[in-house]
Amino acid sequence: MGNVDPAGEFCNGTPESVRRATLDVMKKICSHPNFVISSGCDIPPMSSWDNIDAFFAAVDEFYAT
């Protein structure tokens, strides 16, 4: 599982930086059948919902292509 930086992206990033980071991880690793995309650890409580939504939107975007 992993590995989008929870502090750097979810808490301190922007929706676009979360999107890029999520797609970058998925492009590199999703060829492995046992990989599950997730945050690198717990998502900090002050994280923006826009960033969390951007993460899930990027996952949908990846699988839509």
N, C-alpha and C positions, 0 to 999 in steps of 0.2 A: 504494500500500500504506500501511497505518498504521491507526491511530495511537493506541494505548493507551500511556500514559506508563510506560516501563519502570522508572524509579527510583521515581516516585511511587506507582504502583499495584502492579506486579509485586513490587517489593522491599519497599516500605513500606506498602502498602495491606493491606486485608483481603479475604477471598474475596467479601464482599458489595460492597465498593467496586470491585473488579475487575469484577464482574458488571455493576454500574451503568455504569461507564465504557465497557465493551465494548458493551453494548446501546445506550448513548447515541451512540457513534460510528456503530454500524451503522444505527440509525434515521435518522441525519442523512445518511449517505453511500451506503448500499447501493443506492439507486435508480440509481446510476451503474454501468453494466454492466462497467466495467473496474476496479472497486474490489476490493481484497483486504484483508481485516481482518488486522492483525498488530500486534505491539508497535511502538512508535515507533522503536526501535533494538534493539541487543542486550539481552537480558534479563540483569540482573546475576546473578552466580553465587550470591549469598546469597538469592535470591528463594525464597519459600515454594512448595513443590509444590502446596499447597492453592490458592494464588493462580493458579498456572499452570493447574491443573485447572479453576478457576472461569472462567477466560478461555474455555477450550474448551467448557465447559458452557453459557456464555452464547451462544456461536456456535450451538451445537445448539439452544438455546432460541429464538433469533431465527428460525432457519429452520424450526422446528417450528410456528411460529404463522402 
